[in-house]
Amino acid sequence: MPRGDREIFKADCDDGFTRIANLILEAMALVKLNATQIGICLFLLRRTYGWNRSEDAISLGDFAASCGNSKAYISRQLADLLQKNINPPAVLCPGQDSGLCLCQQHCQLG
């Protein structure tokens, strides 16, 4: 968060925002996800759409740090998301360096 907003947690669109398609948000609301899985999805949206990217390589360590969980737990949660076919904003493909490659052209929800 920019400008020291972590301490006061003031959300301000002037500090930036992420454009997310309504269909993605509506689909996420319909699926039963635990708190970690929601955090993973939000982190994926931020690292792609939030940075105006269609793809990004994200390590398990990055997921673990952003969600406050271990790499092993994040790995299990990612596998569960894939089994549920929940892949916002894109399909998760094995990437380099134990990371994930997000491939926009294969986007699937539901």
Buried (B, 14 or more C-beta within 10 A) or exposed (E): EEEEEEEEEEEEEEEEEEEBBEEBEEBBEEBEBEEBBEBBBBBBBBBBBBEEEEBBBBBBEBBBEBBEBEBEBBBEBBEBBEEEEBBBBBBBEEBEEEBBBBBEEEBEBE
